[in-house]
C-alpha cells in the first residue's frame, strides 16, 4: 500500500478513486431497497426529510432547575423542536445534592434534580404533552422518568400522549462512561421493568436509547461504535424476551444514539450500515414480524471529543461538517454542540449558533430535498460494506465471549476502545493526524473567550431546598413508599409502580437509589492489570 493512502477511522484503506470495480459483488436489491423499505439502508421513512426535517434538539441543563428552565424557554423561543435534559453528576450517580459525594459537583455538568419539587420547577410553563423531551440518564432512569410523568399528570396532560426518550442504557456505562450504580444483571432487570411499565403506561415513550456516542467519545472507531452498540441492543432484546415479553411488544420503542464525526463519508456509511444490520438482526435472528421492530431509529450528537479549546470558533466549522454527516446519514433527531463546550458550559449565544446551524442545513441547503442522496455512490456504498464487515467481525467476537454482558465483565469492549483511543492520541502527538489549531495552524496568542460559569452558591441553595423538603413532607408516607419499593426489588414485581408512589410522596432520588442499593448492591469493577 502506498504511503499516501489514507486509512479510515475504522482501519481500512480509503481509495483515491472509487469505481464500478469496487462494487462487483454488490447486490443493490439486497443492500439498498427504497427509502422506508427493508433493510432500511436508505432511511426508515419513504420521504425522509422531504416531508419534514429531523427533530432539532439542544442538550441543555446546568445549575438549578430554575436556571435550566429559563434556558429551555429560550431554546423553544429560538425554534428548538425537542428538549434534551443534561443532569449533573450527582443526579447521574443516584446521589442527592447534600450527599458528601456530591460536594463540588452540584449543577456543574447539568441540572440537579433531587425530587418532584425540582422536576416541577424544571418544566414550569412548558406543556409536556406537546413537547418531546429526551433525558440523558441511565442508572437512575426509572425515577427520573417517573418524576417527569408525575409533573405531566399535575399539568393535566394525557400521559398516553407523552413523547420522548429516556437513555436508560446501563451497559455502555460499564464500557465507556462509568456512571453506573448497580451490578449489570439487576440493572438489566430494571431496564426490563421500564419496558413493561412504558408499554402499559407511556405507550409513545422511547424506553431506551442504546448509545454508541459515549463509546465514540472514549475513543471507539465507527466500526467499534456500531458493533458494541448493536451487541448491547441484542442483550436488551434478550433480557426482555427472557422476562416474557414478545419482541414486537417492545422493539418498536427501542432507539439508538450515535456520534457524528468530521469524517463525513465514513459517518454516512456507518449510519447506513447500522440500519441494515439491525433490520436483519431483528427480522432474521429474533423473528420480529412488525416492520416497526426492524427500523433502527436514532438520535445523533455532534462529536464533543473533537472540539478544541484552542481557536474555539473553528469548532463551528467542525460542528457544521458533523451535522451534515448526520443528516446525510438519515438521523431522526440531532443535537449540535456549541463551539465553546471545550471550555465550559455553553453560553446562550453559542447554543443559539449551534441551533442555527441545523436550521441553515434544513432551510437554506438542499440536503432535505431528496432521501439518501448518496445512494449508489461508489465510495459510500463501498464504505458501507466495509464498516458493516468490520462491525460484524467485532460483534462475532463479543458473541464468542458469551454476549455483551459477559464481554463487559471480562473487560473486552473497554480494552478495545482504549487501544483505539491510544492510537489516535499517538497520531495527534506525532502530527500524522491533523487537528487544526492544535498541532497545525496554531496561533501565537489565543483570544480571550466569554464563558458561562456556575455560581458555587447554587449548591448551597440546592441543599437548603432539600432540607426544606425533608422538613415539610409526610415522612411516614415516604417510608411506606420506600418499603414498598424494597419489597418489589427483593421479589420479582415491577419496581416502577411502588417507586412512583414513593416519589409522589416526595422521596428523593438518593433515597430511592439507596433503597435499591440495599437490595441489589453496588457495582465494583474488577481490577485489571
C-alpha positions as CSV (number, residue, x, y, z in Angstrom):
1,X,0.0,0.0,0.0
2,X,1.3,3.4,-0.9
3,X,2.4,5.7,1.9
4,X,0.0,8.4,0.8
5,X,-3.1,6.2,1.0
6,X,-5.4,7.4,3.8
7,X,-6.9,4.9,6.2
8,X,-10.5,5.2,7.5
9,X,-11.2,5.7,11.2
10,X,-12.2,2.0,11.4
11,X,-8.9,0.9,9.8
12,X,-9.4,0.1,6.1
13,X,-7.7,2.0,3.3
14,X,-9.7,4.7,1.5
15,X,-9.1,4.5,-2.2
16,X,-8.1,7.7,-4.0
17,X,-10.8,6.9,-6.6
18,X,-13.7,4.5,-6.5
19,X,-15.4,2.9,-9.4
20,X,-17.7,0.1,-10.5
21,X,-15.0,-2.5,-9.8
22,X,-15.4,-1.7,-6.1
23,X,-19.0,-2.9,-6.2
24,X,-18.5,-6.1,-8.3
25,X,-20.2,-8.3,-5.7
26,X,-22.7,-5.7,-4.7
27,X,-26.4,-6.6,-4.9
28,X,-28.5,-3.4,-4.9
29,X,-31.7,-5.3,-4.4
30,X,-30.4,-6.8,-1.2
31,X,-28.3,-4.0,0.1
32,X,-30.5,-1.0,-0.7
33,X,-34.2,-1.2,-1.4
34,X,-36.1,2.1,-1.4
35,X,-36.1,4.6,1.4
36,X,-38.6,3.3,4.0
37,X,-38.3,-0.3,2.9
38,X,-36.4,-3.2,4.4
39,X,-33.4,-3.3,5.1
40,X,-33.7,0.5,5.5
41,X,-30.2,1.2,4.3
42,X,-31.6,4.3,2.7
43,X,-33.6,5.5,5.7
44,X,-36.6,4.4,7.8
45,X,-39.2,6.7,6.1
46,X,-40.1,6.8,2.4
47,X,-39.6,10.5,2.0
48,X,-37.2,11.2,4.9
49,X,-36.8,15.0,5.3
50,X,-38.8,15.9,2.2
51,X,-42.0,15.8,4.4
52,X,-40.5,17.4,7.5
53,X,-37.0,17.9,8.8
54,X,-35.3,15.9,11.6
55,X,-36.1,16.9,15.2
56,X,-33.7,19.7,16.3
57,X,-32.8,19.0,19.9
58,X,-30.5,21.0,22.1
59,X,-28.9,19.3,25.0
60,X,-29.1,21.7,28.0
61,X,-29.1,21.8,31.7
62,X,-27.0,23.4,34.4
63,X,-27.2,24.8,37.9
64,X,-30.6,24.6,39.5
65,X,-33.9,23.6,37.9
66,X,-35.0,27.3,37.7
67,X,-31.9,28.3,35.7
68,X,-32.3,25.3,33.3
69,X,-36.0,26.1,32.9
70,X,-35.0,29.6,31.7
71,X,-32.6,28.1,29.1
72,X,-35.3,25.7,27.8
73,X,-37.7,28.5,27.3
74,X,-35.0,30.4,25.4
75,X,-34.4,27.4,23.2
76,X,-38.1,26.9,22.4
77,X,-38.4,30.6,21.5
78,X,-35.5,30.2,19.1
79,X,-37.1,27.2,17.3
80,X,-35.9,24.1,19.1
81,X,-38.4,21.3,18.4
82,X,-37.3,18.9,21.2
83,X,-35.7,19.4,24.6
84,X,-32.8,17.3,25.8
85,X,-32.0,17.3,29.5
86,X,-28.5,17.2,30.9
87,X,-28.3,16.1,34.5
88,X,-25.5,16.9,36.9
89,X,-23.1,14.2,38.0
90,X,-24.6,13.5,41.5
91,X,-28.0,13.0,39.8
92,X,-26.5,10.6,37.2
93,X,-25.0,8.6,40.1
94,X,-28.2,8.5,42.2
95,X,-27.0,10.9,44.9
96,X,-28.8,13.8,46.5
97,X,-27.2,17.2,46.3
98,X,-26.5,17.2,50.0
99,X,-24.7,13.8,49.9
100,X,-20.9,14.0,50.8
101,X,-20.0,12.6,47.4
102,X,-21.9,15.4,45.6
103,X,-19.8,18.1,47.1
104,X,-18.4,20.4,44.5
105,X,-20.3,18.8,41.6
106,X,-23.9,20.1,42.1
107,X,-25.1,21.7,38.9
108,X,-21.7,21.6,37.2
109,X,-22.3,19.5,34.1
110,X,-26.1,19.5,34.1
111,X,-29.1,20.3,36.2
112,X,-29.5,19.0,39.8
113,X,-32.8,17.1,40.2
114,X,-33.4,15.6,43.7
115,X,-37.1,15.4,43.9
116,X,-40.5,16.0,42.5
117,X,-40.2,19.6,43.6
118,X,-37.2,20.1,41.3
119,X,-38.9,18.4,38.3
120,X,-41.9,20.8,38.7
121,X,-39.6,23.8,38.5
122,X,-37.6,22.3,35.6
123,X,-40.6,22.2,33.4
124,X,-42.6,25.1,34.8
125,X,-44.6,26.7,32.0
126,X,-43.6,24.0,29.4
127,X,-46.6,21.9,28.3
128,X,-45.2,18.4,28.4
129,X,-48.0,16.9,26.3
130,X,-46.8,19.0,23.3
131,X,-43.0,18.9,23.8
132,X,-40.8,15.9,23.0
133,X,-38.2,15.5,25.8
134,X,-35.1,13.4,25.8
135,X,-33.4,12.7,29.2
136,X,-29.8,11.7,29.2
137,X,-30.0,9.5,32.3
138,X,-29.0,5.8,32.7
139,X,-28.7,4.1,36.1
140,X,-31.4,6.3,37.7
141,X,-33.5,6.4,34.5
142,X,-36.6,4.9,36.2
143,X,-37.0,7.6,39.0
144,X,-36.3,10.5,36.6
145,X,-38.9,9.2,34.1
146,X,-41.5,8.8,36.8
147,X,-40.8,12.3,38.1
148,X,-41.4,13.6,34.6
149,X,-44.7,11.6,34.4
150,X,-45.8,12.9,37.7
151,X,-45.3,16.5,36.6
152,X,-47.2,15.8,33.4
153,X,-50.1,14.4,35.4
154,X,-50.1,17.5,37.6
155,X,-50.3,19.6,34.4
156,X,-53.4,17.6,33.4
157,X,-51.6,16.0,30.4
158,X,-52.8,12.8,28.8
159,X,-49.8,10.7,29.7
160,X,-50.6,8.3,26.8
161,X,-49.6,11.2,24.5
162,X,-46.3,11.9,26.2
163,X,-43.4,11.5,23.8
164,X,-39.7,11.5,24.4
165,X,-36.8,9.2,25.2
166,X,-35.0,8.1,28.4
167,X,-31.5,7.0,27.6
168,X,-31.6,4.0,30.1
169,X,-28.5,2.4,28.5
170,X,-26.6,1.0,31.5
171,X,-24.4,-1.4,29.6
172,X,-22.4,1.4,27.9
173,X,-21.8,2.8,31.3
174,X,-19.7,-0.2,32.2
175,X,-17.9,0.0,28.9
176,X,-17.1,3.7,28.4
177,X,-18.6,6.2,30.9
178,X,-18.7,5.0,34.4
179,X,-21.9,6.4,35.8
180,X,-23.3,3.1,36.9
181,X,-24.9,2.2,40.3
182,X,-26.0,-1.4,40.4
183,X,-24.3,-4.6,39.0
184,X,-25.1,-5.4,35.4
185,X,-27.7,-8.1,35.9
186,X,-30.1,-6.2,38.3
187,X,-29.5,-3.2,36.1
188,X,-30.9,-5.2,33.2
189,X,-33.8,-6.3,35.3
190,X,-34.6,-2.6,35.9
191,X,-34.4,-2.0,32.1
192,X,-36.9,-4.7,31.5
193,X,-39.2,-3.2,34.2
194,X,-39.1,0.1,32.4
195,X,-40.0,-1.7,29.1
196,X,-43.1,-3.3,30.7
197,X,-44.1,-0.1,32.5
198,X,-44.0,2.1,29.5
199,X,-45.8,-0.4,27.3
200,X,-48.8,-0.1,29.8
201,X,-48.5,3.5,30.9
202,X,-46.5,5.5,28.4
203,X,-47.0,3.9,25.0
204,X,-45.4,6.6,22.9
205,X,-42.3,6.9,25.1
206,X,-38.9,5.6,23.7
207,X,-37.9,3.3,26.5
208,X,-34.2,3.2,25.8
209,X,-31.6,5.0,23.7
210,X,-28.9,2.4,23.1
211,X,-25.8,4.6,22.9
212,X,-22.6,4.4,20.9
213,X,-22.0,8.1,21.5
214,X,-20.1,7.7,24.7
215,X,-18.0,4.9,23.4
216,X,-17.0,7.1,20.5
217,X,-16.2,9.9,22.9
218,X,-14.0,7.4,24.8
219,X,-12.1,6.6,21.6
220,X,-14.1,3.9,19.7
221,X,-13.8,3.8,15.9
222,X,-17.0,3.9,13.8
223,X,-17.0,0.1,13.4
224,X,-16.5,-0.4,17.2
225,X,-19.2,2.2,17.9
226,X,-21.9,0.4,16.0
227,X,-20.6,-3.2,16.8
228,X,-20.6,-2.7,20.6
229,X,-23.8,-0.7,20.5
230,X,-25.7,-3.3,18.5
231,X,-24.3,-6.0,20.7
232,X,-25.7,-4.1,23.7
233,X,-29.0,-3.9,21.8
234,X,-29.0,-7.7,21.4
235,X,-28.5,-8.0,25.2
236,X,-31.5,-5.8,25.9
237,X,-33.7,-7.7,23.5
238,X,-32.7,-11.0,25.0
239,X,-33.4,-9.6,28.5
240,X,-36.9,-8.5,27.5
241,X,-37.6,-11.9,25.9
242,X,-36.4,-13.7,29.0
243,X,-38.8,-11.5,31.0
244,X,-41.7,-13.0,29.0
245,X,-42.3,-10.1,26.6
246,X,-42.9,-10.6,22.9
247,X,-40.4,-8.9,20.6
248,X,-43.0,-6.9,18.8
249,X,-44.3,-5.5,22.1
250,X,-41.2,-3.6,22.9
251,X,-38.9,-3.4,19.9
252,X,-40.8,-0.6,18.1
253,X,-39.9,1.7,21.1
254,X,-36.2,0.9,21.1
255,X,-34.0,3.8,19.8
256,X,-30.3,4.4,19.4
257,X,-27.8,7.3,19.9
258,X,-24.7,7.8,17.8
259,X,-22.0,10.3,17.3
260,X,-21.3,12.3,14.1
261,X,-17.6,12.9,13.5
262,X,-15.9,15.2,10.9
263,X,-15.1,12.2,8.7
264,X,-18.3,12.8,6.8
265,X,-18.2,9.9,4.3
266,X,-17.4,7.2,6.8
267,X,-20.0,8.5,9.2
268,X,-22.7,8.4,6.4
269,X,-21.6,4.8,5.7
270,X,-21.7,3.9,9.4
271,X,-25.3,5.1,9.8
272,X,-26.4,3.3,6.6
273,X,-24.7,0.0,7.7
274,X,-26.1,0.2,11.2
275,X,-29.7,0.4,9.9
276,X,-29.5,-2.6,7.7
277,X,-27.6,-4.7,10.3
278,X,-30.2,-4.0,12.9
279,X,-33.1,-4.7,10.5
280,X,-31.6,-8.1,9.6
281,X,-30.9,-9.0,13.2
282,X,-34.5,-8.2,14.3
283,X,-36.2,-10.0,11.4
284,X,-33.9,-12.9,10.9
285,X,-32.5,-13.7,14.4
286,X,-35.3,-12.5,16.7
287,X,-38.2,-13.2,14.3
288,X,-39.9,-9.8,14.7
289,X,-42.9,-9.5,12.4
290,X,-43.8,-5.9,12.9
291,X,-41.8,-3.7,10.4
292,X,-41.5,-1.1,13.1
293,X,-39.4,-3.5,15.1
294,X,-36.9,-3.7,12.2
295,X,-36.3,0.0,12.0
296,X,-33.2,1.5,13.7
297,X,-34.3,4.9,14.8
298,X,-31.5,7.1,16.1
299,X,-30.6,10.4,17.6
300,X,-27.2,11.9,16.8
301,X,-25.0,14.3,18.6
302,X,-22.0,16.0,17.0
303,X,-18.6,14.9,18.4
304,X,-17.8,16.8,21.5
305,X,-14.5,15.0,21.8
306,X,-13.3,16.6,18.5
307,X,-14.0,20.1,19.7
308,X,-10.9,22.1,20.8
309,X,-10.2,24.8,23.4
310,X,-7.7,26.3,21.0
311,X,-9.3,28.6,18.5
312,X,-12.8,27.5,19.6
313,X,-14.5,29.4,16.8
314,X,-13.1,26.8,14.4
315,X,-15.5,24.4,16.2
316,X,-18.4,26.0,14.3
317,X,-16.9,24.5,11.1
318,X,-16.4,21.2,12.8
319,X,-20.0,21.0,14.1
320,X,-21.4,22.0,10.7
321,X,-19.5,19.2,9.0
322,X,-20.6,16.7,11.7
323,X,-24.2,17.8,11.5
324,X,-24.1,17.4,7.7
325,X,-22.8,13.8,8.1
326,X,-25.7,13.1,10.5
327,X,-28.3,14.5,8.1
328,X,-26.9,12.8,5.0
329,X,-26.8,9.6,7.1
330,X,-30.5,9.8,7.9
331,X,-30.8,10.7,11.6
332,X,-34.2,11.2,13.2
333,X,-33.0,13.9,15.6
334,X,-29.9,15.9,16.0
335,X,-28.1,17.9,18.7
336,X,-25.4,20.2,17.5
337,X,-22.7,21.1,20.1
338,X,-21.9,24.6,20.9
339,X,-18.5,25.9,19.8
340,X,-17.4,26.8,23.4
341,X,-18.1,23.4,25.0
342,X,-14.4,22.5,25.2
343,X,-14.1,25.5,27.6
344,X,-17.2,25.4,29.7
345,X,-20.9,25.0,29.7
346,X,-22.4,26.7,26.5
347,X,-23.2,30.4,26.6
348,X,-26.7,31.4,25.3
349,X,-25.1,32.9,22.2
350,X,-23.1,29.7,21.4
351,X,-26.2,27.5,22.0
352,X,-28.2,29.7,19.6
353,X,-25.5,29.4,16.9
354,X,-25.5,25.6,17.3
355,X,-29.3,25.6,16.7
356,X,-29.0,28.0,13.8
357,X,-26.5,25.6,12.2
358,X,-29.2,23.0,11.9
359,X,-31.8,25.5,10.7
360,X,-29.4,26.6,7.9
361,X,-28.9,23.0,6.8
362,X,-32.7,22.3,6.9
363,X,-33.9,25.5,5.2
364,X,-31.0,27.0,3.2
365,X,-29.3,23.9,1.8
366,X,-30.9,21.2,-0.4
367,X,-29.9,18.2,1.7
368,X,-33.6,17.8,2.8
369,X,-34.9,17.9,-0.8
370,X,-34.3,14.2,-1.5
371,X,-33.9,11.0,0.5
372,X,-30.4,9.4,0.8
373,X,-28.7,11.4,-1.9
374,X,-25.5,9.3,-1.6
375,X,-27.3,6.0,-2.7
376,X,-25.3,4.3,-5.4
377,X,-22.2,6.3,-4.8
378,X,-19.2,4.0,-5.5
379,X,-17.3,5.4,-2.5
380,X,-20.2,5.5,0.0
381,X,-21.6,2.1,-0.9
382,X,-18.1,0.5,-0.7
383,X,-17.5,2.2,2.6
384,X,-20.9,1.0,3.9
385,X,-19.9,-2.6,3.1
386,X,-16.5,-2.1,4.7
387,X,-17.9,-0.7,8.0
388,X,-20.5,-3.4,8.1
389,X,-17.9,-6.2,7.6
390,X,-15.7,-4.7,10.3
391,X,-18.6,-4.3,12.8
392,X,-19.8,-7.8,12.1
393,X,-16.4,-9.3,12.9
394,X,-16.4,-7.4,16.3
395,X,-19.9,-8.5,17.1
396,X,-18.9,-12.1,16.5
397,X,-16.0,-11.6,18.9
398,X,-18.5,-10.4,21.6
399,X,-20.8,-13.4,21.0
400,X,-17.9,-15.8,21.3
401,X,-17.2,-14.3,24.7
402,X,-20.8,-15.1,25.8
403,X,-22.6,-11.9,24.7
404,X,-22.4,-8.2,25.7
405,X,-22.7,-8.7,29.5
406,X,-20.1,-11.4,29.7
407,X,-17.7,-9.5,27.5
408,X,-18.2,-6.4,29.6
409,X,-17.4,-8.3,32.8
410,X,-14.2,-9.6,31.0
411,X,-13.3,-6.0,30.0
412,X,-13.2,-6.8,26.3
413,X,-15.0,-3.7,24.8
414,X,-13.3,-1.3,27.2
415,X,-9.8,-2.6,26.3
416,X,-10.6,-2.5,22.5
417,X,-11.8,1.1,22.8
418,X,-8.8,2.2,24.9
419,X,-6.4,0.7,22.3
420,X,-8.1,2.8,19.6
421,X,-8.0,5.9,21.7
422,X,-4.3,5.4,22.3
423,X,-3.6,5.1,18.6
424,X,-5.4,8.3,17.9
425,X,-3.6,10.2,20.6
426,X,-0.2,9.0,19.2
427,X,-1.2,10.1,15.7
428,X,-2.2,13.6,17.0
429,X,1.0,13.9,19.0
430,X,3.2,13.0,16.0
431,X,1.2,15.3,13.7
432,X,0.2,12.4,11.5
433,X,-3.4,13.3,12.3
434,X,-4.0,17.0,11.8
435,X,-6.1,18.9,14.3
436,X,-6.5,22.5,13.1
437,X,-5.4,25.0,15.7
438,X,-3.8,22.3,17.9
439,X,-1.0,20.7,16.0
440,X,-1.2,22.7,12.8
441,X,-2.2,26.3,12.0
442,X,-1.7,27.4,15.6
443,X,-2.0,31.0,16.9
444,X,0.8,32.5,19.0
445,X,-1.8,34.1,21.2
446,X,-5.4,32.9,21.8
447,X,-8.2,35.5,22.1
448,X,-10.0,35.5,25.4
449,X,-13.4,33.8,25.4
450,X,-16.6,34.7,27.3
451,X,-17.6,31.6,29.4
452,X,-20.6,30.5,31.4
453,X,-19.7,29.8,35.0
454,X,-22.0,28.1,37.5
455,X,-22.2,30.1,40.7
456,X,-20.9,28.0,43.6
457,X,-23.7,29.4,45.8
458,X,-26.1,27.3,43.8
459,X,-25.0,24.2,45.6
460,X,-25.9,25.7,49.0
461,X,-29.3,26.8,47.6
462,X,-30.0,23.3,46.4
463,X,-29.1,21.7,49.7
464,X,-31.3,24.2,51.5
465,X,-34.2,23.2,49.2
466,X,-33.6,19.6,50.2
467,X,-33.6,20.5,53.9
468,X,-37.0,22.3,53.5
469,X,-38.4,19.3,51.6
470,X,-37.5,16.9,54.3
471,X,-38.9,19.1,57.0
472,X,-42.3,19.7,55.2
473,X,-43.1,16.3,53.6
474,X,-45.1,13.4,55.2
475,X,-42.2,11.3,56.5
476,X,-44.4,8.3,57.2
477,X,-45.7,8.3,53.6
478,X,-42.2,8.4,52.3
479,X,-41.2,5.4,54.5
480,X,-44.2,3.4,53.3
481,X,-43.3,4.2,49.7
482,X,-39.7,3.1,50.1
483,X,-40.8,-0.1,52.0
484,X,-43.0,-1.0,49.0
485,X,-40.1,-0.4,46.7
486,X,-37.8,-2.5,48.8
487,X,-40.3,-5.4,48.8
488,X,-40.7,-5.2,45.0
489,X,-36.9,-5.2,44.4
490,X,-36.5,-8.2,46.7
491,X,-39.1,-10.1,44.8
492,X,-39.9,-10.1,41.0
493,X,-42.6,-7.4,40.9
494,X,-42.1,-4.4,38.6
495,X,-40.4,-1.8,40.8
496,X,-41.6,1.2,38.9
497,X,-45.1,1.2,40.5
498,X,-44.1,1.4,44.1
499,X,-41.2,3.7,43.1
500,X,-43.7,6.1,41.6
501,X,-45.7,6.2,44.9
502,X,-42.5,6.9,46.9
503,X,-41.6,9.8,44.6
504,X,-45.2,11.1,44.7
505,X,-44.7,11.3,48.5
506,X,-41.6,13.4,47.8
507,X,-39.0,10.7,48.4
508,X,-35.7,11.9,47.0
509,X,-33.7,10.4,44.1
510,X,-30.9,9.5,46.5
511,X,-33.4,7.7,48.9
512,X,-34.9,5.7,46.0
513,X,-31.4,4.7,44.7
514,X,-30.1,3.9,48.2
515,X,-33.1,1.6,48.8
516,X,-32.3,-0.3,45.6
517,X,-28.6,-0.4,46.5
518,X,-29.6,-2.0,49.8
519,X,-31.2,-4.9,47.9
520,X,-29.1,-5.2,44.7
521,X,-25.7,-3.9,45.9
522,X,-23.3,-1.6,44.0
523,X,-21.1,-2.4,41.1
524,X,-17.4,-2.7,41.7
525,X,-15.4,-3.2,38.5
526,X,-12.8,-6.0,38.6
527,X,-9.2,-4.8,38.9
528,X,-7.3,-5.5,35.6
529,X,-3.5,-5.2,35.3
